[in-house]
């Protein structure tokens, strides 16, 4: 596990895991034998302490099913005073009963990081000197936050031309699902490789994505390519529903970034489908907060978007993917 030797380093770890600064919520870093399994965020509210803690416990039991947890690190982001000692003790009791007692409780409030009781306070700005924070600044990797999605009024003529030709290619493909999965999967991996080499989403990549994500089968098979190889409906469903671990985590990461950045070049119908793919990748990697925020963008574009509605219902039930529950091997 990444070394967490101080309150500041724990907050920096949570920020790096979630890729944003939470508000009015608790972050729970669930561990087993000193390794982090998953970092989760749960909203704070004004519910009675025991009832709220039980809701948190029910969610955690779903997440940790078949995955033993023996310790929890807790960070509370509480400017309104909703996470009082009663709620802390209630959730601590729930975690104790689950065999995952709280090993450290941190409070982030009033631009300060402290122990839950307010002692040993340090300015929140101290996280800027932490290795995890510095690494993010040096690499410049896109945080993939929903609020940072680029708007695009109209795709360029080249992107539109390539998209039309790409749609025609898909309609001419062998209708056999195994054949389509193999072909689009191979082409998607090729586009990711081109993106890696170019270091940006070119108009050629954007056009290919726009055309592919304009067609339902193209969208589904392109998303499948981020997860792994499957050529039957059962295998495809298991990947898309998070019931199989992705085969190559680096492809998932690079493809996720490529899709996110492509939104700066793609307007119209394909955007909602690409946003669904971005949300799916967030969820697959364990970032349910940004997945739901991205799906909100989908429903604003298309209130009746079937895939967006399906993902919202799936995530809202508290399901966590097998990939998110396993430390990735890159």
Backbone torsions as a table, in degrees:
resi	resn	phi	psi	omega
1	UNK	NA	145.9	174.2
2	UNK	-54.3	136.4	-177.1
3	UNK	-62.9	124.7	176.3
4	UNK	-122.0	92.4	-171.6
5	UNK	-104.3	-4.6	-177.3
6	UNK	-150.7	168.3	176.2
7	UNK	-60.1	-41.3	-178.2
8	UNK	-64.9	-42.3	-179.0
9	UNK	-67.5	-32.2	176.8
10	UNK	-66.3	-44.1	178.7
11	UNK	-64.1	-39.4	177.5
12	UNK	-63.9	-38.0	178.6
13	UNK	-64.3	-44.3	179.0
14	UNK	-62.2	-44.1	179.7
15	UNK	-60.8	-42.2	179.2
16	UNK	-67.2	-35.1	-179.0
17	UNK	-71.0	-45.4	-177.4
18	UNK	-84.2	-21.0	-179.9
19	UNK	66.4	25.9	172.2
20	UNK	-166.6	169.2	178.6
21	UNK	-92.3	111.5	-179.7
22	UNK	-66.6	160.0	174.4
23	UNK	-136.1	142.8	176.7
24	UNK	44.1	57.7	-179.0
25	UNK	-160.8	168.3	171.4
26	UNK	-113.4	143.8	173.2
27	UNK	-108.3	130.7	-179.8
28	UNK	-116.0	117.4	176.9
29	UNK	-96.7	106.8	-175.5
30	UNK	-91.3	128.8	-172.1
31	UNK	-126.3	157.4	172.6
32	UNK	-144.5	120.3	-179.2
33	UNK	51.5	48.4	175.9
34	UNK	69.0	9.5	176.5
35	UNK	-110.8	137.1	178.8
36	UNK	-75.8	127.8	175.3
37	UNK	-89.9	-47.1	-178.3
38	UNK	-163.0	150.3	173.0
39	UNK	-111.2	124.7	-176.7
40	UNK	-119.2	152.9	175.3
41	UNK	-121.3	135.4	178.9
42	UNK	-128.8	130.7	-179.8
43	UNK	-63.5	143.7	169.8
44	UNK	-88.6	150.6	173.3
45	UNK	-153.4	-173.5	-175.2
46	UNK	-97.5	22.3	176.2
47	UNK	-64.5	158.9	174.1
48	UNK	-60.8	143.8	-168.2
49	UNK	-56.2	-50.6	-175.9
50	UNK	-66.0	-41.5	179.9
51	UNK	-63.2	-43.1	179.1
52	UNK	-64.7	-44.5	-178.7
53	UNK	-62.6	-37.2	178.6
54	UNK	-65.8	-37.1	175.8
55	UNK	-63.2	-42.6	177.3
56	UNK	-61.1	-44.0	-180.0
57	UNK	-61.2	-42.4	178.8
58	UNK	-61.1	-40.8	178.2
59	UNK	-64.6	-44.4	-178.5
60	UNK	-65.6	-34.9	179.2
61	UNK	-64.3	-36.5	176.5
62	UNK	-65.9	-41.5	-177.2
63	UNK	-67.7	-38.5	-172.6
64	UNK	-96.8	8.2	178.5
65	UNK	-58.3	125.2	-178.4
66	UNK	67.2	13.1	177.7
67	UNK	-134.5	98.4	-174.6
68	UNK	-62.3	137.7	177.0
69	UNK	-124.1	133.6	-178.2
70	UNK	-121.9	-1.0	179.1
71	UNK	-161.2	152.9	179.1
72	UNK	-134.3	137.9	171.6
73	UNK	-110.1	130.1	-173.2
74	UNK	-118.6	132.0	174.2
75	UNK	-124.8	120.9	179.5
76	UNK	-102.4	126.1	175.7
77	UNK	-105.1	99.0	-166.2
78	UNK	-139.6	94.6	176.1
79	UNK	-89.6	-21.3	-173.9
80	UNK	-99.0	-2.0	178.1
81	UNK	77.8	21.9	-179.9
82	UNK	-76.9	-25.8	-178.3
83	UNK	-96.8	78.9	-178.5
84	UNK	-87.5	-177.1	-176.7
85	UNK	-63.3	-30.5	179.7
86	UNK	-65.6	-43.7	179.1
87	UNK	-69.8	-37.9	178.0
88	UNK	-60.1	-48.0	-178.1
89	UNK	-66.3	-37.0	-179.1
90	UNK	-65.7	-46.0	-179.8
91	UNK	-71.1	-31.7	176.5
92	UNK	-63.3	-40.2	178.3
93	UNK	-64.4	-41.3	178.7
94	UNK	-62.0	-45.5	-179.4
95	UNK	-66.8	-36.6	176.9
96	UNK	-61.8	-44.6	179.5
97	UNK	-64.0	-29.1	179.4
98	UNK	-80.8	-5.7	-177.4
99	UNK	81.3	17.9	-180.0
100	UNK	-128.6	64.4	-175.2
101	UNK	-61.8	153.7	177.5
102	UNK	-71.9	123.4	178.5
103	UNK	-94.0	-22.7	178.5
104	UNK	-157.0	134.5	177.9
105	UNK	-120.5	123.4	-176.9
106	UNK	-120.1	144.4	177.1
107	UNK	-115.8	130.1	173.3
108	UNK	-114.8	112.8	-178.2
109	UNK	-159.6	148.6	176.6
110	UNK	54.9	38.8	179.9
111	UNK	59.1	30.5	178.4
112	UNK	-133.1	153.8	175.0
113	UNK	-116.0	126.6	-178.1
114	UNK	-147.9	172.6	167.4
115	UNK	-63.9	161.7	-176.6
116	UNK	-58.1	-29.8	-179.8
117	UNK	-83.6	4.5	176.4
118	UNK	91.6	-2.7	-179.2
119	UNK	-82.0	163.0	177.1
120	UNK	54.5	44.9	-178.4
121	UNK	-72.6	140.2	174.7
122	UNK	-133.8	152.4	178.7
123	UNK	-64.4	143.0	-180.0
124	UNK	-59.1	-30.0	-179.3
125	UNK	-60.3	-14.1	-179.3
126	UNK	-62.9	-21.2	-178.6
127	UNK	-67.7	-18.9	-178.3
128	UNK	-65.4	-18.9	179.3
129	UNK	-95.8	0.1	-179.9
130	UNK	-77.6	145.0	-178.5
131	UNK	-54.1	-42.3	-179.1
132	UNK	-62.5	-40.8	178.9
133	UNK	-67.8	-43.8	179.8
134	UNK	-64.1	-38.5	178.4
135	UNK	-59.9	-43.9	178.5
136	UNK	-62.7	-37.4	179.9
137	UNK	-69.9	-37.8	-177.8
138	UNK	-71.7	-44.7	-177.4
139	UNK	-74.0	-26.6	178.0
140	UNK	66.6	25.2	-178.7
141	UNK	-68.7	139.1	-178.7
142	UNK	-64.6	126.7	-178.9
143	UNK	-70.2	-8.8	175.5
144	UNK	59.5	33.4	179.2
145	UNK	-78.7	143.0	-178.8
146	UNK	-59.0	-36.0	-177.5
147	UNK	-70.7	-11.9	-179.9
148	UNK	-100.7	9.0	178.8
149	UNK	-63.7	128.2	-179.9
150	UNK	-73.0	140.3	176.4
151	UNK	-90.6	147.1	178.2
152	UNK	-139.1	112.3	-179.1
153	UNK	-70.8	-40.7	-177.0
154	UNK	-154.8	132.1	176.9
155	UNK	-67.7	151.8	177.6
156	UNK	-65.9	162.5	179.9
157	UNK	-60.2	-38.7	-179.3
158	UNK	-65.4	-43.6	178.4
159	UNK	-60.8	-44.1	179.9
160	UNK	-63.4	-40.9	-179.5
161	UNK	-64.3	-45.2	179.4
162	UNK	-64.9	-38.2	-179.2
163	UNK	-63.6	-42.9	179.9
164	UNK	-62.5	-44.4	179.8
165	UNK	-65.0	-37.1	-179.9
166	UNK	-66.7	-41.6	177.4
167	UNK	-59.3	-41.6	179.4
168	UNK	-62.5	-38.7	178.6
169	UNK	-61.5	-43.3	-178.2
170	UNK	-64.7	-41.4	-179.7
171	UNK	-65.2	-23.1	-179.5
172	UNK	-91.9	-3.0	-178.3
173	UNK	-70.5	157.2	173.2
174	UNK	-56.7	124.6	-175.8
175	UNK	-68.8	-9.5	178.6
176	UNK	-62.2	129.0	-174.5
177	UNK	-61.6	-37.7	-180.0
178	UNK	-64.9	-41.5	179.6
179	UNK	-65.6	-44.3	179.6
180	UNK	-64.1	-43.3	-179.5
181	UNK	-59.8	-44.5	-179.9
182	UNK	-65.4	-45.3	-175.3
183	UNK	-69.4	-50.1	-179.3
184	UNK	-67.8	-35.4	176.9
185	UNK	-60.1	-46.3	178.8
186	UNK	-62.2	-43.0	-178.5
187	UNK	-67.9	-36.9	178.4
188	UNK	-64.1	-43.9	178.0
189	UNK	-62.4	-36.9	177.4
190	UNK	-63.0	-42.8	178.8
191	UNK	-63.4	-38.5	177.6
192	UNK	-64.1	-39.9	178.4
193	UNK	-64.2	-41.0	178.0
194	UNK	-63.8	-41.0	178.3
195	UNK	-61.4	-43.7	178.3
196	UNK	-59.2	-44.8	-177.2
197	UNK	-67.5	-43.2	-177.0
198	UNK	-76.0	-29.0	-177.7
199	UNK	77.8	8.4	179.4
200	UNK	-161.2	166.0	175.1
201	UNK	-85.6	110.9	178.8
202	UNK	-81.3	169.8	177.9
203	UNK	-65.1	-31.0	177.8
204	UNK	-65.4	-43.9	178.0
205	UNK	-64.8	-46.1	-178.8
206	UNK	-60.2	-41.1	179.1
207	UNK	-64.7	-42.4	178.8
208	UNK	-62.6	-44.3	179.4
209	UNK	-65.8	-42.5	-179.8
210	UNK	-59.7	-44.1	178.8
211	UNK	-67.7	-43.9	-178.6
212	UNK	-63.9	-43.3	-176.7
213	UNK	-84.3	4.1	172.3
214	UNK	-84.0	-15.1	-176.6
215	UNK	-116.2	132.1	-174.9
216	UNK	-55.4	-49.1	-178.1
217	UNK	-65.7	-34.3	176.6
218	UNK	-64.3	-45.5	177.8
219	UNK	-57.8	-51.5	-175.1
220	UNK	-63.4	-41.7	-178.4
221	UNK	-74.1	-29.2	176.6
222	UNK	-69.3	-40.8	176.3
223	UNK	-64.9	-42.2	178.0
224	UNK	-55.8	-37.7	-178.5
225	UNK	-61.7	-25.2	177.2
226	UNK	-71.8	-21.3	-174.6
227	UNK	-97.8	-45.3	-176.8
228	UNK	168.4	-160.5	-176.5
229	UNK	-110.7	121.5	175.4
230	UNK	-148.3	140.4	-177.8
231	UNK	-127.1	11.3	175.1
232	UNK	-128.6	159.2	-173.6
233	UNK	-62.1	-34.6	179.7
234	UNK	-66.5	-47.6	179.9
235	UNK	-63.5	-40.5	178.6
236	UNK	-61.5	-46.4	-179.5
237	UNK	-62.9	-39.6	-179.2
238	UNK	-63.9	-39.0	176.3
239	UNK	-66.8	-48.7	-174.8
240	UNK	-69.0	-26.7	178.6
241	UNK	-93.3	7.1	174.9
242	UNK	78.8	13.8	-176.5
243	UNK	-89.3	-1.5	172.7
244	UNK	-126.7	146.8	176.6
245	UNK	-77.2	136.4	-179.1
246	UNK	-60.6	146.8	-174.9
247	UNK	-77.3	-35.9	-176.7
248	UNK	-136.0	103.2	-175.0
249	UNK	-64.9	-31.7	-179.3
250	UNK	-67.3	-38.0	176.0
251	UNK	-62.6	-42.0	178.0
252	UNK	-59.1	-47.0	-178.9
253	UNK	-63.7	-49.9	-177.0
254	UNK	-66.2	-40.6	178.4
255	UNK	-65.5	-36.7	177.6
256	UNK	-60.7	-48.2	179.5
257	UNK	-64.0	-41.1	179.7
258	UNK	-60.0	-46.2	-179.8
259	UNK	-63.5	-43.6	-180.0
260	UNK	-60.3	-46.7	-177.4
261	UNK	-71.7	-25.5	-179.3
262	UNK	-65.6	-21.7	-177.8
263	UNK	-65.2	-17.1	176.1
264	UNK	-73.0	-14.9	-175.2
265	UNK	-114.8	-8.5	-169.5
266	UNK	-120.0	124.2	177.4
267	UNK	-113.4	169.8	171.8
268	UNK	79.3	-151.9	-171.0
269	UNK	-53.0	-42.5	-175.3
270	UNK	-66.4	-20.5	-173.0
271	UNK	-58.6	-47.0	-177.8
272	UNK	-61.2	-40.3	179.2
273	UNK	-66.8	-40.1	178.2
274	UNK	-66.9	-40.0	176.9
275	UNK	-61.7	-37.0	175.4
276	UNK	-61.4	-41.0	179.3
277	UNK	-65.8	-40.2	177.5
278	UNK	-63.0	-43.8	178.4
279	UNK	-63.0	-42.3	179.1
280	UNK	-60.1	-42.5	-180.0
281	UNK	-66.1	-39.2	174.7
282	UNK	-57.4	-50.1	-177.8
283	UNK	-62.6	-42.2	-179.9
284	UNK	-59.8	-35.4	-178.9
285	UNK	-87.4	1.0	175.6
286	UNK	96.6	5.1	-177.7
287	UNK	-99.7	76.6	-175.5
288	UNK	-69.2	-29.8	-178.9
289	UNK	-61.8	-49.4	-179.9
290	UNK	-72.5	-28.5	175.7
291	UNK	-61.1	-47.4	-179.6
292	UNK	-67.6	-37.1	178.3
293	UNK	-63.9	-39.5	179.0
294	UNK	-68.9	-38.4	178.1
295	UNK	-66.2	-28.2	174.0
296	UNK	-61.9	-39.4	176.2
297	UNK	-62.6	-38.9	178.6
298	UNK	-59.9	-48.9	-175.2
299	UNK	-71.0	-23.7	174.5
300	UNK	-71.2	-35.0	177.1
301	UNK	-73.3	-46.1	-177.7
302	UNK	-137.3	93.8	-175.9
303	UNK	-56.0	-24.8	-178.2
304	UNK	-107.2	23.3	-177.4
305	UNK	-65.8	116.0	-172.4
306	UNK	-65.3	-45.3	-178.3
307	UNK	-67.2	-41.1	178.1
308	UNK	-60.4	-43.2	178.9
309	UNK	-63.9	-40.2	179.0
310	UNK	-62.2	-46.6	-179.6
311	UNK	-64.1	-39.4	178.9
312	UNK	-60.3	-46.1	179.8
313	UNK	-64.1	-39.7	-178.5
314	UNK	-64.4	-48.1	-177.9
315	UNK	-69.8	-38.3	-178.6
316	UNK	-62.9	-25.1	177.9
317	UNK	-74.5	-5.2	177.2
318	UNK	88.4	9.4	-179.5
319	UNK	-69.2	135.2	176.6
320	UNK	-117.8	135.7	-175.8
321	UNK	-69.9	155.4	177.5
322	UNK	-63.5	-31.5	178.3
323	UNK	-63.9	-41.7	-179.0
324	UNK	-66.9	-24.9	-177.9
325	UNK	-91.0	3.2	-179.0
326	UNK	-127.0	134.7	178.4
327	UNK	-63.3	121.3	-175.9
328	UNK	-66.3	141.9	174.7
329	UNK	-105.1	108.8	-174.4
330	UNK	-95.8	NA	NA
